[in-house]
Amino acid sequence: MNSIPSPPIPAPKPSSFSPICQPRLATQAIHCGEARPEALHSMTTPLVLSSTFTFENTQALIDFMEHRVERTEEYGRYGNPTQRSTERKLAGLEGTETALLFSSGMAAVTTTLLALLQQGDHAVFTNDCYRKTRQFASTVLAKMGVAFTMAAPALDAIEAAIQPNTRLVFSESPTNPFMNVLDLQGLGAMGRRHHVCTIIDSTFATPCNQRPAEFGIDLIIHSATKYLGGHNDMLAGAVLGPAELIQAVKDYQGMLGCIPDPHSCYLLQRGIKTLPLRVRQINQSGLQLARYLEGHPRVRRVWYPGLPSHPNYALAHRQMSGFGGVVSFEIEGTLKDGGRLIDAMRIPQIAPSLGGTESLIEQPALISYYHAAPEERRKVGISDQLIRLSVGLEDPEDLIADFEQAFRSL
Ligand SMILES: Cc1ncc(COP(=O)(O)O)c(C=O)c1O
C-alpha cells in the first residue's frame, strides 16, 4: 500500500452547491442532491439494489473509461446511485465540495488515515478521541511505521506536538464524553501554517450545529450511525472535503471494500431529510436536561457546552449554533448507585451509541471502558460515577419526570 503516493493537500476551495440547493438548512436537507425528475418520476431517490452496472456497447465502456461521459456507476464496490445521491445531499449540508460514504464511522476514519499516511509520517491525535480511533493509531498505524502523538484537546498542546514529518492532525469536536470543544478556526490556521491536513470528527455536532469547513478544516468525518441517520437503525460513516483529497480516500475504499450498503444509504438519506428538525428539538431538550441535572442535589457535576459551567462555553457559543443531546454527569455515590439510577429509569434504554430517536443512557466505565485498565480510565477521567445520556426525541418533561422518580428511588 505504501507504493501509492500520498496525495498533496490542496488549498481550500469554496463550497460547491447543487443549483437546487437553497441557503437554509431545512430546505437543503430535503432537496439538495436529489435528481429532478428522479428515475420513473419517483418522489424519493430510488433504492438501487444492483451490484454491477451495464454498458450499452463497447464504445460506451471506452467512453466511460476515458471519462468522456458523465456517469459514475461501474461496479457496486465503487459506488451506487443511492449512495451518490446521499453523498451530494450531505456535501450540500456540510458546505464541502464532495462527500464519500462508508459502511461505518470507523470505516471512514480508518480508510481516511490509511489513504493519507505512510511509513515515516507522524500524526497528532487529541487524547480524548473515540477509543477505537486511538486503538487504530496504536495498533495498525504503529505497525505501518507511522509515529503519532496523543495531545490534549487544546491548540497549544496540538501545536507543540507537530513535528517536521507531521502529516495530519485528527480531533473530534465536541469530544466524548466530556464535550470538549476545539477552536476550529485556530486549528485550520495552524494546519495551513504547518502544511498539515486537519481532520475533525464532527459526529457530535452535525452540520446543523457546526460546519468545520467554514473554519478552514480540510476534512470532516461523521459516524452517520448517530444523528445523521438518527433512528438507531443503520450504520454508516462519511468523510467530506475537497474533491482531490476525497478521491485519494475513495481509491483506498475501492481496495478495502468498506462501502455502505444501498439500504443503509436509503435510510441515511431519509434520516437526513429530518435532521435539522430533529437537531433543533434535541438541542432544546439537551439544554433542558443539562440544566435540570446541574440543579439536582444528587448530581456532582455536568458536562454540556451549552452550560456556563462548561470550560468551553464561550468558544462553543462562537462556533456552534446548538450543543446537541449528549449530557455527561457524575452523581454523588458509587458505580452501583449509577446502575441503580439507570435501572430505575423507564424511558432511556441502556445501550452504546447516541443521536437517535430513543434516549440512551450508559455508564462509560461499564461500556466503552469496561475492559480498559484502571490507569487508562483514570487518564481520560472516566470515573465510576460518570453517566452519559444521549437525549432522544421524547418529550423532555417526560425525561425529567423519569429522572425525578429514579433519583427518588435511590
Ligand atoms: C465520535 C465518533 N466517531 C466515530 C465513531 C465510530 O462510528 P461507527 O460506530 O459508526 O463506526 C463513533 C462511535 O461511537 C464516535 O462516537
The ligand as an SDF file (V2000), in Angstrom:
LIG
                    3D

 16 16  0  0  0  0  0  0  0  0999 V2000
  -17.1230   10.4330   17.6290 C   0  0  0  0  0  0  0  0  0  0  0  0
  -17.2240    9.0800   16.9970 C   0  0  0  0  0  0  0  0  0  0  0  0
  -16.5820    8.8440   15.8360 N   0  0  0  0  0  0  0  0  0  0  0  0
  -16.6500    7.6420   15.2220 C   0  0  0  0  0  0  0  0  0  0  0  0
  -17.3810    6.6050   15.7740 C   0  0  0  0  0  0  0  0  0  0  0  0
  -17.4580    5.2950   15.0530 C   0  0  0  0  0  0  0  0  0  0  0  0
  -18.6660    5.2200   14.3630 O   0  0  0  0  0  0  0  0  0  0  0  0
  -19.3740    3.8370   13.9520 P   0  0  0  0  0  0  0  0  0  0  0  0
  -19.8800    3.2250   15.2230 O   0  0  0  0  0  0  0  0  0  0  0  0
  -20.4490    4.2650   13.0070 O   0  0  0  0  0  0  0  0  0  0  0  0
  -18.3200    3.0070   13.3120 O   0  0  0  0  0  0  0  0  0  0  0  0
  -18.0660    6.8020   16.9690 C   0  0  0  0  0  0  0  0  0  0  0  0
  -18.8520    5.7020   17.5600 C   0  0  0  0  0  0  0  0  0  0  0  0
  -19.3800    5.7760   18.6490 O   0  0  0  0  0  0  0  0  0  0  0  0
  -17.9820    8.0650   17.6110 C   0  0  0  0  0  0  0  0  0  0  0  0
  -18.6170    8.3060   18.7670 O   0  0  0  0  0  0  0  0  0  0  0  0
  1  2  1  0
  2  3  1  0
  2 15  2  0
  3  4  2  0
  4  5  1  0
  5  6  1  0
  5 12  2  0
  6  7  1  0
  7  8  1  0
  8  9  2  0
  8 10  1  0
  8 11  1  0
 12 13  1  0
 12 15  1  0
 13 14  2  0
 15 16  1  0
M  END
$$$$
